[in-house]
Amino acid sequence: SIISQRKVIMDGNVSIETLHFDESVAALDQLVNDFGGFIEVRNVRGKSKYAYSMRTANYVIRIPAESFDLVMKNMGTIGNVLESTSKGTDITDTYYDTQTRIKTLKVQEETLLDILSKAVKLEDVITLEKRISEVRYEIESLENTIKNYDRLVAFSRITVFIQEVDDDTKTEPAPETLGERISDSFKDSLRRFKNGLEDFLVWLAGSWISIIFVALVILILVMTYKAKKLKARKAAEKAAEMTADKKE
């Protein structure tokens, strides 16, 4: 059918959050394996030593095109899906135009080879061989392009981002009553305060040397200022005493 002859490259993008990071990563690995796909990119980042952060994982997976829709629907088994998008790029015209170009070049190559077999002059032979080499190079380049198209069409790409969280993002309908709104707002403020306090304590633990150094510098400057002020006052008092002695 005409539809089956279309060449479409499918791309998916999924964002997931999870309370059970290790289980979700393992489940994604198993999902890819179950559908006969493979992992193109896998990047897992752990907790930072100096900052409060949860683990994340970035995947680029390849899935047989016929299983693309089913795999996208099964992403909910990995964790809580926050966002899921898919896009199809139709390359049918480009694909068949490239095939036509290859056929044309092969006919041209055969013609050039036929002319070469009848050529007598050395300069004609050199010119023909150069042109045949150029045609063959272009044919090989276009054939590689077709192979790449076939690979992209046969195996759809899905980019998956997994974020570890302390608590699932709320997906219930927005609160309708004033009491619910106040309650949720209070809980959010407590959560933000808790996270802010943790961030401050972590920063404090990593910056205590700098804080002590700055405090010492300020203390030295204050003591120096007071010493100069005391010295100036004593000098002024001494001068006043000398002036009074002279008057007597």
Residue pairs with C-beta under 8 A, 6 or more apart in sequence:
5 92
6 90
6 92
7 90
7 91
7 92
7 95
7 96
7 149
7 153
8 88
8 89
8 90
8 91
8 92
8 153
9 88
9 89
9 91
9 149
9 152
9 153
9 156
9 157
10 65
10 68
10 86
10 87
10 88
10 156
10 157
11 86
11 87
11 88
11 89
11 156
11 157
11 158
11 159
12 68
12 71
12 72
12 84
12 85
12 86
12 87
12 156
12 157
12 158
12 159
13 83
13 84
13 85
13 86
13 158
13 159
14 72
14 75
14 81
14 83
14 84
14 85
14 158
14 159
14 160
14 161
15 81
15 82
15 83
15 84
15 161
15 163
16 24
16 75
16 78
16 79
16 80
16 81
16 82
16 160
16 161
16 162
16 163
17 79
17 80
17 82
17 162
17 163
17 164
17 165
17 168
17 169
18 24
18 78
18 79
18 80
18 162
18 163
18 164
18 165
19 164
19 165
19 166
19 167
19 168
20 79
21 54
21 55
21 57
21 162
21 164
24 57
24 78
24 79
24 162
25 44
25 57
25 162
27 77
27 78
28 57
28 59
28 61
28 78
28 160
28 162
29 39
31 71
31 74
31 77
31 78
32 38
32 39
32 61
32 63
35 63
35 64
35 67
35 70
35 71
36 63
36 64
36 67
37 61
37 62
37 63
37 64
37 67
37 71
37 155
38 61
38 62
38 155
39 59
39 60
39 61
39 62
40 60
40 61
40 62
40 157
41 58
41 59
41 60
42 57
42 58
42 59
43 57
43 58
43 59
44 55
44 56
44 57
44 58
45 55
45 56
45 57
46 55
47 53
47 54
47 55
50 202
50 206
51 199
51 202
52 195
52 198
52 199
52 202
54 163
54 164
54 165
54 166
55 164
56 161
56 162
56 163
56 164
57 160
57 161
57 162
58 159
58 160
58 161
58 162
59 158
59 159
59 160
59 161
59 162
60 157
60 158
60 159
60 160
61 157
61 158
61 160
62 155
62 156
62 157
62 158
63 71
63 155
63 156
63 158
64 154
64 155
64 156
65 153
65 154
65 155
65 156
68 86
68 156
68 158
71 158
72 84
72 86
72 158
75 81
75 84
75 160
78 160
78 162
79 162
80 168
80 169
80 171
82 169
91 149
91 153
94 149
95 146
95 149
98 142
98 145
98 146
98 149
99 146
101 142
102 139
102 142
102 143
102 146
105 135
105 138
105 139
105 142
106 139
108 135
109 132
109 135
109 136
109 139
112 128
112 131
112 132
112 135
113 132
115 128
116 125
116 128
116 129
116 132
119 125
119 128
175 181
175 183
175 184
204 211
